[in-house]
Amino acid sequence: MSFCLLDFRVLDSQEILITWEDDHRSLFDPRTLRLFCPCAQCVDEWSGKRTIQAEKIPASLSLKLWNPVGRYAVKISWSDGHQTGIYSFDYLRQLCSCHFCHDKKNKNLPPKREKDS
């Protein structure tokens, strides 16, 4: 499923509020989005392993600038100087941690197996 972003705004609290075409809203802490940056500086392109170190991201991080990338993503510039992350709308929606999205993600997981005795 592809998601379409209707509104992207930074609140006074510095949190990022995204409103989606289906009227769902996602609220993100800037540091969390920065930690999940999908760019090649933050994720090894071959292994997919996250290379960014959480302790190097300041707690006071804020979004400096954002620009749309076509009709599918946003490019974000952060106060720590990082600006190569392009966040697709689908990826942002996948990162949403609200109860509705969290429950929906868990429904798609296979049931846990009990350990064999």
N, C-alpha and C positions, 0 to 999 in steps of 0.2 A: 504494500500500500504506500502510495506517495502522499506526503503531507504538504499543504500549502500554508505559508505564513501570511497572516493578515497584518500583524503589528509587532514591532520589536521596539521596546523602550527600556531605558534605564530609569529606575525609580530613585527617589531621594535617598533611599537606604542603600543605593548602589546595586541592589538586586536587579536582575534582568527579567523582565516580564515579556513573554511571547504569547500572543493570541493567535490561534490557529483557525483555519477556514471552518473547521467543525465546531467552533466556539470553545474548544478546550483552551485552557491557559496553563502555561508552564512557567514556574518561577525558579530562577537559577541564581545561586551565589556566584559572583565573578570568579573566585578562586577555583571553584569546582569546575566551571567551564574551561578555565585555563589548564587545569590538571588533565582534562580529557581532550586537549587539543589534538586533532588528528593529523597534524602536519609531519613531514619527514624529519624535522628536528626533534620532535617529541615522541615519535613512534618509529621503531626500526622497520624499514620498508620490506625487508626480507622475512623477518621472524614475526612481525606484528607486535613485538614486545615494547611496552611503554618505556621510554628512555628518560623521560623527564623525572626529576627528583622533587617530591612534594616539599621537602624542607627548603628548597631553593625558591619556592614561590612565596612572596610576601603575603602575610595575612591581610594587609591593607590594599591588596591589588584592586584595581578598578579598570573598567572598560574606558578607553580613551576615544575610540572611534569605531564605527562599524559601517560597512558598505555592502549593499546587495551584490551578489555574484549571479548574474542572470536571473532566472526565476526558480533557482533550486538551492541557493546557499547564501550565507553571509560571511564576509571576511572581517575578522575582529583584530583591532590593535589594542594591546594591553599596556597598562602603566609601567610594566617591567621591561618595556621595549620590544616584546615579542609581537610579531605582526604577520606571521606566515600561515596562520591557521584559517582554513576555509571549512566552515561547519555547514554541511548540507542540512536541509530542513529535516530530512528523514533521520539523520544522525542526532540532531537536536531533540527531536521527538522521542527517539530511543533513549536519550539521556534523562528524560523527564522522570522525576522520582515521586510524583504525586501518588496518592493511594490508588486512584483509578488505574494509572499506567502500571504501577508496581503489581497490582493484582492481576492485570491483564497479562503481563510478562510471565508471572508465575503459573498462570493457567496453561501457557504454551510449553512449560518445562515437563519432561517426563516425570512420572511419580518416582519418589525415592524408593530404592530397593532396601529391604531389610537385610542386614548382614546375615550370612549363613552361619548357623551354629556349629 
